[in-house]
Amino acid sequence: MFEVKAIPDFDRELKDYLIDLELRISEALRVAEFDVINLAEQNTLPEKLRDGDVFHADGANFDPGSGEGLYFYNGSTFRKL
């Protein structure tokens, strides 16, 4: 998740620009619509799995249960999509 952080005080004009940039990036990610999502193929279990993760398993080195493909992690098990 993208989080807007405090920017150290230095050049005021640059600081204002960076604050505005962070806010615009945050808003763009919040309302984003995508026509296509391309997930890189994973050959190992992701280090920090979180409820809701979706990934592309290679099925050889990393097989969560049903071979190569897209999987959804629901917090305890993998479901092939």
C-alpha positions as CSV (number, residue, x, y, z in Angstrom):
1,M,0.0,0.0,0.0
2,F,1.3,3.4,-0.9
3,E,1.5,5.8,2.1
4,V,2.2,9.5,2.0
5,K,5.0,10.3,4.4
6,A,6.3,13.5,5.9
7,I,9.0,15.2,3.9
8,P,11.9,16.8,5.8
9,D,12.0,20.6,5.8
10,F,14.4,22.0,3.2
11,D,13.7,24.1,0.1
12,R,10.0,25.1,0.5
13,E,9.2,25.0,-3.2
14,L,10.7,21.5,-3.6
15,K,8.9,20.3,-0.5
16,D,5.6,21.6,-1.8
17,Y,6.2,19.9,-5.1
18,L,7.1,16.5,-3.5
19,I,4.0,16.7,-1.3
20,D,1.8,17.4,-4.3
21,L,3.5,14.5,-6.2
22,E,2.9,12.0,-3.4
23,L,-0.8,13.0,-3.1
24,R,-1.2,12.6,-6.9
25,I,0.5,9.2,-6.9
26,S,-1.6,8.1,-4.0
27,E,-4.8,9.2,-5.7
28,A,-3.9,7.5,-9.0
29,L,-3.3,4.2,-7.2
30,R,-6.5,4.5,-5.2
31,V,-8.7,4.9,-8.2
32,A,-6.7,2.9,-10.7
33,E,-8.4,0.9,-13.4
34,F,-6.4,-1.6,-15.4
35,D,-7.2,-3.3,-18.7
36,V,-4.5,-5.9,-18.2
37,I,-2.5,-7.1,-15.2
38,N,0.7,-9.1,-16.0
39,L,2.0,-11.1,-13.0
40,A,5.6,-12.3,-13.2
41,E,5.9,-16.1,-12.9
42,Q,7.0,-17.2,-9.4
43,N,9.3,-20.2,-8.9
44,T,9.3,-20.0,-5.1
45,L,6.7,-19.3,-2.4
46,P,6.5,-15.6,-1.7
47,E,8.2,-14.7,1.6
48,K,5.4,-12.8,3.2
49,L,2.0,-14.2,2.1
50,R,-1.0,-12.1,3.0
51,D,-4.7,-12.8,2.8
52,G,-5.8,-11.8,-0.7
53,D,-2.5,-12.3,-2.5
54,V,-2.7,-13.4,-6.1
55,F,0.3,-14.8,-8.0
56,H,1.4,-16.9,-11.0
57,A,3.1,-20.1,-9.9
58,D,5.4,-21.8,-12.4
59,G,4.1,-25.3,-11.4
60,A,7.5,-26.9,-11.4
61,N,9.7,-25.4,-8.6
62,F,6.6,-23.8,-7.0
63,D,3.4,-25.8,-7.2
64,P,0.7,-24.7,-4.6
65,G,-1.4,-27.7,-5.6
66,S,-2.6,-27.8,-9.2
67,G,0.4,-27.1,-11.4
68,E,1.2,-23.9,-13.3
69,G,-1.3,-21.0,-13.1
70,L,-2.8,-18.2,-11.2
71,Y,-3.5,-18.7,-7.5
72,F,-5.4,-16.8,-4.8
73,Y,-4.2,-17.1,-1.2
74,N,-7.1,-16.8,1.3
75,G,-5.1,-16.6,4.5
76,S,-4.7,-20.4,5.0
77,T,-4.9,-22.2,1.6
78,F,-4.2,-21.6,-2.1
79,R,-7.0,-21.7,-4.7
80,K,-6.3,-21.9,-8.4
81,L,-8.1,-19.3,-10.4
